[in-house]
Amino acid sequence: MALNHLYGRYKEVKVSQVRELVETSSFIINAREKGEYRSGHLKNAVNIPLSEFRERLEEIPKDQLVYIHCRSGQRSYNIVIVLENLGYANVFNISGSFLGICLYEYYNDVVTRREKLVSGNS
């Protein structure tokens, strides 16, 4: 993963960019399993678990930017690589994944008293 990132074969965005992605209705895939998704998720994120994503490829647009996250980054990394190999050109992993998003957003939600971006108790 590190070498792919170093040599530009793998694209990602930082957790600090996630709020803008959600607010602009970007296409975000939550690659966690359904039970994980139900416990908390980003608003507007589409739940396409790694275990189902090959059967649900038709739901993933090729003509727009796609952002993917899971709990820790491993599943989303695998999906990004597979999608790129299938011809998807604009696929990005969200660095830090759901754990990083939750920590970053929670801190900023408390400090700025802004609307929450993550549902549930996560």
N, C-alpha and C positions, 0 to 999 in steps of 0.2 A: 504494500500500500504506500509506504513512504517513498519508494523509488518511483512508483507511478505518479505520485504527487510531485516529486522533485523534477521529473522529466516532462511534466505537463500532460501526461496521459490520463489524468484523473482530476476532475474539477470539484471544488467545494466552496461553500459559502460559510461565513462565521455565524455563530449564534446571535451576534449583535445585529445581523441583517434580517433575522426571522420575522420580527414584528412588521417590518415593511412588506415582506413577502405575504404575510397573512392579510394585512390591511389592503393590499393591492390585488387580493384574490388570486395569487399565483397558484399554480398547480403543485400541491405538496402531497407527497405520498408518505403515509405512516406505515412502515413495513413491519410493525410489531403485530403479534397475533391478536385475534379479536378480543380476548379477555384483557390483554394489556391495554388495548385501545379503549375499551369501556372504562377502565380505571382512571383514565385521563388522556387527553390528546389536545393537539393544537386545533383551534377553531379553523374550520374550512378544510382540514386535512382529510384526504381520502384514504381509508384503510384498505391497503392491498398487502396482506401479509406475505412474507417471503415464501411461505408454504403454498400460496395460491397464485403468485404473480405470473407464472408462465401461462396459466389458464386464463388470466385476465389482462393479457397484453393489449387487447383492443381498447381497454379503458385508458391507456396511457397515450397521450397525444404526442405525435412526432413533430408537430408544427409549432410547438411552444416550449418554453423553458419548463423543466420538470425538476423539482427539488425533492430529495428523499432523506428520510431519517428513520432510525429504529431506536432502540433503547441505548445502545452503546456505540454503534457505528459499524459493527461487523456485517449485519444483514444488509444495511443500506449500501455499504461498499460493494457487496456481492451483486446487488441489484444494479447498481450503477455500471459496473464492469460488464455484466450480461447485456444490459440495454445498449451500451456503446457498441458491443460486438454485434448486436442486432441492427445497427444502423441509426440509433438515436444519437443525435449530435449535441443536443443541449440538455444534458442530464448532470445534475449537481448533487453531491452529498452535502448534508448539513453537518458541518464540523461540530463535534461535541455531542451531537445527537440529542435524544429526548432528555437525557439526564442533564446535559449542559444547558439545554433550552430552559428546563424547569428552574435550575439554579439561577441562571442569568435573569430570567423573567421575574421570578419570585422576588429577588433582591430589588430590581427596578420597580416592580409593582408596589412594594412596601415603601421605598424611598420616595417615589413620585405620586403614589396613590392613584395610579392610572388603572384603566380597565384591564382585567386579566386576559391573557392570550391563551392560557392553558386551562382546559376544563378539568373538573374532578379535583381530587385531593393530592394529585401528584406534585 
